[in-house]
Amino acid sequence: MRRRDFIKVIAKGSALALASPLAADLLGVRPALGADLDWESAAGAGGDLASVLRAALARGGLLGEVYLEEVVRTGIRMTDGRIEYIELGLDRGGGIRVIKDWKTGYAFCDSWDVDELKQAAGVASRIGGAGDAVTGIGALDPSAARPRGIVSYVTDPAEVLADAKVAVVDLADRVAREYDPAIKQVRVEYRDEMRRMVVVSSEGVAVRQEIPLLWLSLDILAVRGDRRAPGYVRRSSKSGFEHMTEEFVRETAREGARQAVTMLDAADAPSGEMPVVIASGGGVVFHEAVGHGLEADGIERGTSFYTGRVGERVGSDVVTIVEDGSIPHLRGSFDYDDEGTPSRRNVLIENGILRGYISDRLTAAKLGIPLTGNGRRESYMHYPLVRMTNTFILDGASDPEEIVSATDRGLYAKRLGGGEVDTTTGNFTFGVREAYLIEKGRITSPVRGATLIGNGPEILRRIDMVGGDTTFWPGTCGKGQWVPISSGAPTLRITAVNVGGTA
């Protein structure tokens, strides 16, 4: 079969109508993934992929790399009780990277055919022209890189038929609507994928892995009189379909509905500088305002605020920031990154002291820093970049209730929204989806329209209390390419933040 195929079913009937044999067959047909690739022989020293590497390095180079990928994905959207679409996608192809004189040549093809891969290798080689001589290709041992159990599954979502997936969105829709008569609009999105990838390189890397990914989100609108309020919840896990239990779906739907109904009673948010308590899970602020500045490509270019500051104090002594792609089942986790490096735990800031950066193979070699397992790409059509995985603030010693009770007046940010950040300075602006006033040490009235405005490095210095209740928020991070990530934090207090309000 041709390596990039796509099926889309447009449905205008009810959920029951969509759980039909046709839709079930479309979503239940699973190609024989990788059946035409003999891994042990292809990735061995005398195999086909080694021959592609030799073609890539025929004109010289510091590094040659072959990346193969196959992804089966499903998408279902239900709006107001009716299915909008069911999609089944299959992508398959390979990318060839050649690094010469610190320049990258990259080419890809929509195929695993060895001849086509060799043609792409020739293009990648010619992009950079003549380069550094290569003494040879490191020994490729495909038996060395075994699954590490960080990402595992029981039921491959690609093998689950349509009726079970439609049942998920139908249940979420019904539970959200039953929560309160004020719920007037509900949009549910379900997505899954199974990604299978292979990496071999001239440095002796020979890795393959399977990575499942699930996603469930709800956009909800509550209306009461002339008041309207949104609710939004998203959940994601690198797990098999067994993760989509009835209780998981019900809890997700109830949370989105609760947000919408609660915010119907919200008053206008105050403005001005004040203490802000960010609830557990609010790590997206630190992902954006701090994490991007610790990616080694920005350090190498000298554009990051944190360039050359390892060993310096950059935050308060209660702040420790960790980047860890090896936490089981989180959205940003994997056994090996897209360059074949094992995922690992990296302490970036320890008790306020900057300890290091995250890197890929290119930046680690250029800067002489450790390889951290953060080389990631959107697909085989993209070369890897330094990217975060799961970035979070480590648990502290304070009790979450103590943090609130110690705050006489301020803002309690329960759910954060989107934002913008300048990675050269750390300046950021973030919306707050769900916020409350803190008055005399108690969480009181809900408020709407709050925006947090500040500077990431300065905010780190102003954190004075950190709880022990870290949870994670699933997201998708853009940096010219899109990759799944998680950000996390416990409940914490920032002594002073500029709040843009509507009051």
C-alpha positions as CSV (number, residue, x, y, z in Angstrom):
1,M,0.0,0.0,0.0
2,R,1.1,3.6,-0.5
3,R,2.4,4.8,2.8
4,R,0.1,7.8,3.5
5,D,-3.6,7.0,3.3
6,F,-6.5,8.7,4.9
7,I,-10.2,7.8,5.4
8,K,-12.8,10.4,6.6
9,V,-16.4,9.6,7.3
10,I,-18.8,12.6,7.5
11,A,-21.8,11.7,9.6
12,K,-25.0,13.6,10.1
13,G,-26.9,11.0,12.1
14,S,-27.0,10.1,15.7
15,A,-24.3,8.3,17.7
16,L,-26.3,5.1,17.3
17,A,-26.4,5.5,13.6
18,L,-22.6,5.9,13.5
19,A,-22.0,2.7,15.4
20,S,-22.7,0.9,12.1
21,P,-20.9,-2.0,10.5
22,L,-19.4,0.4,7.9
23,A,-17.9,2.8,10.4
24,A,-16.8,-0.1,12.6
25,D,-15.1,-1.8,9.7
26,L,-13.3,1.4,8.7
27,L,-11.9,2.0,12.2
28,G,-11.3,-1.6,13.0
29,V,-9.2,-2.5,10.0
30,R,-5.6,-2.4,11.2
31,P,-2.8,-2.7,8.6
32,A,0.0,-5.2,9.2
33,L,2.2,-2.5,10.7
34,G,5.8,-3.0,10.0
35,A,5.1,-6.5,8.5
36,D,7.3,-5.7,5.6
37,L,10.3,-4.7,7.7
38,D,12.5,-7.4,9.1
39,W,13.8,-5.4,12.0
40,E,16.6,-7.7,13.1
41,S,18.2,-8.0,9.7
42,A,17.3,-4.5,8.4
43,A,18.9,-2.7,11.4
44,G,21.9,-4.9,11.7
45,A,25.4,-3.9,10.5
46,G,24.9,-5.5,7.1
47,G,21.2,-4.7,6.7
48,D,19.2,-2.4,4.5
49,L,19.1,0.5,7.0
50,A,22.9,0.4,7.3
51,S,23.1,0.7,3.5
52,V,20.9,3.8,3.7
53,L,23.2,5.2,6.3
54,R,26.2,4.6,4.0
55,A,24.4,6.4,1.2
56,A,23.6,9.4,3.5
57,L,27.3,9.7,4.5
58,A,28.7,9.1,1.0
59,R,29.8,12.8,0.8
60,G,31.0,12.9,4.4
61,G,29.3,14.1,7.6
62,L,29.5,14.1,11.4
63,L,26.2,12.1,11.8
64,G,23.9,10.1,9.6
65,E,20.5,9.0,10.8
66,V,17.5,7.1,9.5
67,Y,14.1,7.6,11.1
68,L,11.1,5.4,10.2
69,E,7.6,6.1,11.4
70,E,4.2,4.6,11.0
71,V,1.1,6.1,12.7
72,V,-2.5,5.0,12.8
73,R,-4.8,7.6,14.2
74,T,-8.5,8.0,14.9
75,G,-10.5,11.2,15.5
76,I,-14.2,11.6,16.5
77,R,-16.1,14.8,17.2
78,M,-19.6,15.1,18.5
79,T,-21.3,18.5,18.8
80,D,-24.7,18.8,20.5
81,G,-25.3,15.1,20.5
82,R,-24.5,14.6,16.8
83,I,-21.4,13.1,15.3
84,E,-19.6,15.7,13.0
85,Y,-17.0,13.3,11.7
86,I,-15.1,10.1,12.2
87,E,-11.5,10.0,10.8
88,L,-9.0,7.2,10.3
89,G,-5.5,8.2,9.3
90,L,-2.5,6.2,8.3
91,D,0.9,7.9,7.8
92,R,4.1,6.0,6.9
93,G,7.5,7.3,5.8
94,G,11.1,7.8,6.6
95,G,13.4,10.8,7.2
96,I,17.1,10.9,6.6
97,R,19.3,13.4,8.4
98,V,23.0,14.2,7.7
99,I,24.9,16.7,9.9
100,K,28.0,18.3,8.2
101,D,30.0,21.1,9.7
102,W,27.2,21.6,12.2
103,K,24.7,22.1,9.3
104,T,21.7,19.8,8.9
105,G,20.6,18.2,5.6
106,Y,17.2,16.6,5.8
107,A,15.0,14.8,3.3
108,F,12.0,12.4,3.6
109,C,9.9,10.1,1.6
110,D,6.4,8.6,2.2
111,S,7.8,5.1,2.1
112,W,9.9,2.4,3.8
113,D,11.2,1.2,0.5
114,V,15.0,0.9,0.7
115,D,15.6,2.4,-2.8
116,E,13.4,5.4,-2.0
117,L,15.1,5.9,1.3
118,K,18.4,5.9,-0.5
119,Q,17.2,8.6,-2.8
120,A,16.2,10.7,0.2
121,A,19.6,10.0,1.7
122,G,21.3,11.3,-1.4
123,V,19.2,14.5,-1.2
124,A,20.0,15.0,2.5
125,S,23.7,14.5,1.7
126,R,23.8,17.0,-1.1
127,I,22.0,19.7,0.9
128,G,25.0,20.4,3.0
129,G,27.6,19.8,0.3
130,A,30.9,18.1,1.1
131,G,31.6,17.9,4.8
132,D,33.6,16.2,7.5
133,A,35.0,12.8,6.8
134,V,33.4,9.8,8.6
135,T,35.6,7.0,9.6
136,G,32.7,4.5,9.6
137,I,29.3,3.5,11.0
138,G,29.1,2.4,14.6
139,A,28.1,-1.1,15.3
140,L,24.3,-1.5,15.0
141,D,22.9,-3.9,17.6
142,P,19.1,-3.9,17.3
143,S,18.9,-6.3,20.3
144,A,20.4,-3.8,22.7
145,A,17.5,-1.2,22.9
146,R,14.7,-3.1,24.6
147,P,11.4,-1.6,25.7
148,R,11.8,0.1,29.0
149,G,8.1,-0.1,30.1
150,I,7.6,3.7,30.4
151,V,5.0,3.6,27.7
152,S,3.0,0.4,27.6
153,Y,-0.5,-0.7,26.7
154,V,-2.9,-3.6,27.1
155,T,-5.3,-2.8,24.2
156,D,-4.0,-1.2,21.0
157,P,-6.4,1.6,20.2
158,A,-6.0,0.8,16.5
159,E,-7.6,-2.6,17.1
160,V,-10.7,-1.1,18.8
161,L,-13.8,-0.9,16.6
162,A,-15.8,2.3,16.0
163,D,-18.8,1.5,18.3
164,A,-16.6,1.5,21.4
165,K,-15.0,4.9,20.5
166,V,-18.4,6.4,19.6
167,A,-19.7,5.1,22.9
168,V,-17.0,7.2,24.7
169,V,-18.0,10.5,23.1
170,D,-21.7,9.7,23.5
171,L,-21.3,9.0,27.2
172,A,-19.3,12.2,27.8
173,D,-21.9,14.2,26.0
174,R,-24.8,12.8,28.1
175,V,-23.0,13.1,31.4
176,A,-22.1,16.8,30.7
177,R,-25.7,17.6,29.7
178,E,-27.2,15.9,32.7
179,Y,-25.0,17.8,35.1
180,D,-27.2,21.0,35.1
181,P,-30.0,22.4,33.1
182,A,-27.8,25.4,32.4
183,I,-25.6,23.3,30.1
184,K,-26.7,24.3,26.6
185,Q,-23.8,23.3,24.3
186,V,-21.3,20.4,24.4
187,R,-18.6,19.5,22.0
188,V,-16.6,16.3,22.7
189,E,-13.5,15.3,20.9
190,Y,-11.9,11.8,21.1
191,R,-8.5,11.1,19.5
192,D,-6.1,8.2,19.6
193,E,-3.0,7.0,17.8
194,M,-0.5,4.2,17.7
195,R,2.9,5.4,16.6
196,R,5.6,2.9,15.7
197,M,9.1,4.2,15.0
198,V,12.6,3.0,14.2
199,V,15.9,5.0,14.6
200,V,19.3,4.0,13.4
201,S,22.3,6.2,13.2
202,S,26.0,6.2,12.4
203,E,26.7,6.5,16.1
204,G,25.5,2.9,16.6
205,V,21.9,3.8,17.7
206,A,19.4,1.1,16.8
207,V,16.0,1.6,18.5
208,R,12.4,0.8,17.9
209,Q,9.3,1.4,20.0
210,E,5.5,1.6,20.1
211,I,3.8,4.7,21.6
212,P,0.0,4.8,22.1
213,L,-1.6,8.1,22.8
214,L,-5.2,8.9,23.9
215,W,-7.0,12.2,24.1
216,L,-10.5,13.3,25.4
217,S,-11.6,16.9,25.6
218,L,-14.9,18.8,26.1
219,D,-15.9,22.3,25.2
220,I,-19.0,23.3,27.2
221,L,-21.2,26.4,27.3
222,A,-23.5,27.1,30.2
223,V,-26.3,29.7,29.9
224,R,-28.5,31.3,32.5
225,G,-30.5,34.3,31.5
226,D,-28.1,36.8,29.9
227,R,-25.0,35.1,31.4
228,R,-22.8,32.7,29.4
229,A,-19.8,30.8,30.7
230,P,-17.5,28.3,29.1
231,G,-16.0,25.1,30.5
232,Y,-13.1,23.3,29.0
233,V,-11.3,20.1,30.1
234,R,-8.7,17.9,28.4
235,R,-7.3,14.6,29.4
236,S,-4.6,12.6,27.7
237,S,-2.4,9.5,28.4
238,K,0.1,7.4,26.7
239,S,-1.9,4.3,27.3
240,G,-4.0,1.7,25.5
241,F,-7.8,1.9,25.1
242,E,-8.1,0.3,28.5
243,H,-7.6,3.8,30.0
244,M,-11.0,5.0,28.6
245,T,-13.0,3.5,31.5
246,E,-16.6,4.6,32.2
247,E,-15.6,6.3,35.4
248,F,-12.7,8.2,33.6
249,V,-15.1,9.5,30.9
250,R,-17.8,10.4,33.5
251,E,-15.3,12.3,35.7
252,T,-13.9,14.2,32.7
253,A,-17.3,15.3,31.6
254,R,-18.4,16.3,35.0
255,E,-15.3,18.5,35.5
256,G,-15.9,20.4,32.3
257,A,-19.6,20.9,33.2
258,R,-18.7,22.0,36.7
259,Q,-16.3,24.7,35.4
260,A,-19.0,26.2,33.1
261,V,-21.8,26.2,35.7
262,T,-19.5,27.6,38.4
263,M,-18.3,30.5,36.3
264,L,-21.9,31.6,35.5
265,D,-21.8,33.3,38.9
266,A,-18.4,34.9,38.4
267,A,-17.9,38.7,39.0
268,D,-15.4,40.8,37.2
269,A,-11.8,40.0,38.2
270,P,-9.9,42.7,40.1
271,S,-6.7,44.2,38.7
272,G,-3.4,45.3,40.1
273,E,-0.4,43.6,41.7
274,M,-1.4,41.0,44.3
275,P,-0.4,37.6,45.7
276,V,-1.6,34.7,43.4
277,V,-2.0,31.1,44.5
278,I,-1.8,28.8,41.5
279,A,-3.7,25.5,42.1
280,S,-2.1,22.1,41.5
281,G,-1.6,21.4,37.8
282,G,-0.8,25.0,36.9
283,G,2.6,24.3,35.5
284,V,1.9,25.6,32.0
285,V,3.2,29.0,33.2
286,F,6.6,27.6,34.0
287,H,6.7,25.4,30.8
288,E,6.3,28.6,28.7
289,A,8.0,31.3,30.8
290,V,10.9,29.2,32.0
291,G,11.2,25.8,30.3
292,H,11.6,27.2,26.7
293,G,14.5,29.3,28.0
294,L,16.3,26.2,29.2
295,E,16.3,24.4,25.8
296,A,19.9,24.2,24.6
297,D,19.3,25.5,21.0
298,G,18.4,28.9,22.5
299,I,21.4,28.6,24.8
300,E,23.7,27.8,21.9
301,R,22.4,30.9,20.0
302,G,22.7,33.1,23.0
303,T,19.1,34.2,22.8
304,S,17.9,32.8,26.2
305,F,17.8,34.7,29.4
306,Y,19.6,31.7,31.0
307,T,22.6,31.5,28.7
308,G,25.8,31.1,30.7
309,R,24.1,31.1,34.1
310,V,24.6,27.5,35.3
311,G,25.4,27.6,39.0
312,E,23.7,30.9,39.5
313,R,20.6,31.6,41.6
314,V,17.6,32.1,39.3
315,G,14.7,31.3,41.7
316,S,13.8,31.1,45.4
317,D,15.1,28.3,47.4
318,V,11.8,26.5,47.5
319,V,11.7,26.0,43.7
320,T,13.1,22.9,42.0
321,I,12.2,22.4,38.3
322,V,12.5,18.9,36.8
323,E,12.2,17.8,33.2
324,D,11.4,14.1,32.9
325,G,10.3,12.1,29.9
326,S,10.5,8.8,31.8
327,I,7.3,9.1,34.0
328,P,5.0,6.2,33.0
329,H,2.0,7.1,30.8
330,L,2.3,10.9,30.9
331,R,1.6,12.7,27.6
332,G,5.2,13.7,27.1
333,S,6.8,10.4,28.0
334,F,8.5,7.7,25.9
335,D,11.1,5.0,26.2
336,Y,13.5,6.7,23.7
337,D,13.4,10.1,22.1
338,D,13.2,10.6,18.4
339,E,17.0,10.3,18.1
340,G,17.1,7.0,20.0
341,T,18.3,8.4,23.3
342,P,16.7,7.0,26.5
343,S,14.4,9.3,28.3
344,R,15.5,10.4,31.7
345,R,15.0,12.7,34.7
346,N,16.8,16.0,34.4
347,V,17.0,18.5,37.3
348,L,17.1,21.9,35.7
349,I,16.8,24.2,38.7
350,E,17.5,22.9,42.2
351,N,16.4,25.0,45.2
352,G,16.6,28.0,43.0
353,I,20.1,27.3,41.5
354,L,20.3,26.7,37.7
355,R,21.8,23.2,37.2
356,G,21.6,22.6,33.5
357,Y,19.8,22.6,30.2
358,I,17.9,20.1,28.1
359,S,19.6,19.0,24.8
360,D,19.5,16.9,21.7
361,R,22.4,15.2,20.0
362,L,23.5,18.3,18.0
363,T,23.3,20.8,20.9
364,A,24.9,18.4,23.3
365,A,27.9,17.9,21.0
366,K,28.2,21.6,20.2
367,L,28.0,22.8,23.8
368,G,29.7,19.8,25.5
369,I,26.8,19.2,27.8
370,P,25.1,15.9,28.7
371,L,22.6,14.3,26.4
372,T,19.2,14.5,28.1
373,G,16.8,12.7,25.8
374,N,15.0,15.7,24.5
375,G,15.4,15.3,20.7
376,R,11.8,15.3,19.4
377,R,10.1,15.7,16.0
378,E,6.5,16.1,14.9
379,S,6.8,13.3,12.4
380,Y,9.1,11.7,9.9
381,M,8.7,14.8,7.7
382,H,10.6,16.9,10.4
383,Y,14.2,16.8,11.8
384,P,14.5,16.7,15.5
385,L,14.7,19.8,17.7
386,V,15.3,20.3,21.5
387,R,11.9,20.0,23.1
388,M,10.4,19.6,26.5
389,T,8.6,16.4,27.6
390,N,7.1,16.6,31.1
391,T,8.2,19.7,32.9
392,F,7.2,20.4,36.5
393,I,7.9,22.0,39.8
394,L,8.8,19.4,42.4
395,D,6.6,19.0,45.5
396,G,7.4,21.3,48.4
397,A,6.8,21.2,52.2
398,S,3.7,23.4,52.5
399,D,0.2,22.1,52.9
400,P,-2.1,23.4,50.1
401,E,-4.7,24.6,52.6
402,E,-2.0,26.4,54.6
403,I,-0.9,28.2,51.4
404,V,-4.4,29.7,51.0
405,S,-4.9,30.4,54.7
406,A,-1.6,32.3,54.8
407,T,-2.9,34.7,52.1
408,D,-5.0,37.5,53.4
409,R,-6.1,38.8,50.0
410,G,-5.2,37.7,46.5
411,L,-6.3,35.6,43.5
412,Y,-6.7,31.8,43.4
413,A,-6.0,30.6,39.8
414,K,-7.6,27.1,39.7
415,R,-7.5,26.6,35.9
416,L,-5.1,28.4,33.6
417,G,-5.7,29.1,29.9
418,G,-3.5,30.0,26.9
419,G,-0.8,32.6,26.9
420,E,2.2,34.2,25.2
421,V,5.8,34.4,26.2
422,D,9.0,36.0,25.0
423,T,11.7,33.4,25.6
424,T,14.5,36.0,25.3
425,T,13.2,37.9,28.3
426,G,10.8,35.5,30.0
427,N,7.9,38.1,29.8
428,F,4.5,36.4,29.7
429,T,0.8,36.9,29.6
430,F,-1.6,34.1,30.6
431,G,-5.3,33.9,30.8
432,V,-7.1,32.2,33.7
433,R,-10.1,30.1,32.8
434,E,-11.3,29.6,36.4
435,A,-10.3,32.0,39.2
436,Y,-11.6,33.0,42.7
437,L,-10.9,35.7,45.2
438,I,-8.9,34.9,48.3
439,E,-10.2,37.0,51.2
440,K,-8.9,36.7,54.8
441,G,-7.3,33.3,54.0
442,R,-10.4,31.8,52.4
443,I,-11.3,31.0,48.7
444,T,-14.5,33.0,48.1
445,S,-16.2,34.3,45.0
446,P,-15.5,33.2,41.4
447,V,-14.2,35.9,39.1
448,R,-13.8,36.1,35.3
449,G,-11.5,37.8,32.9
450,A,-8.3,37.5,35.0
451,T,-4.9,37.6,33.2
452,L,-1.5,37.0,34.7
453,I,1.2,39.4,33.4
454,G,4.8,39.0,34.5
455,N,8.3,37.8,33.9
456,G,9.3,34.1,34.3
457,P,12.7,34.6,36.0
458,E,11.2,37.2,38.4
459,I,8.2,34.9,39.2
460,L,10.6,32.1,40.2
461,R,12.2,34.4,42.7
462,R,8.7,35.4,44.1
463,I,7.5,31.9,44.9
464,D,7.6,31.5,48.7
465,M,5.3,28.5,49.4
466,V,5.1,25.2,47.5
467,G,2.7,22.4,48.3
468,G,3.0,18.7,48.0
469,D,0.1,17.9,45.6
470,T,1.6,18.0,42.1
471,T,-0.7,17.1,39.2
472,F,-0.1,17.4,35.4
473,W,-1.8,19.2,32.6
474,P,-1.7,17.7,29.1
475,G,-0.8,20.0,26.2
476,T,0.7,20.3,22.7
477,C,3.7,22.5,22.4
478,G,4.5,24.5,19.3
479,K,8.0,25.4,18.2
480,G,7.7,25.2,14.4
481,Q,6.6,21.7,15.1
482,W,3.9,20.3,17.4
483,V,4.6,17.6,20.0
484,P,2.7,16.3,23.0
485,I,3.9,17.4,26.4
486,S,2.8,17.6,30.0
487,S,3.4,20.4,32.5
488,G,2.9,20.1,36.2
489,A,3.1,21.9,39.5
490,P,1.8,21.6,43.1
491,T,-0.3,24.3,44.7
492,L,2.1,27.3,45.1
493,R,2.1,31.0,46.0
494,I,3.7,33.9,44.1
495,T,4.0,36.8,46.5
496,A,3.2,39.4,43.8
497,V,1.9,39.2,40.3
498,N,0.4,41.9,38.0
499,V,-3.2,40.8,37.4
500,G,-5.1,42.3,34.5
501,G,-8.8,42.2,35.4
502,T,-12.1,43.4,34.1
503,A,-13.4,45.2,37.2
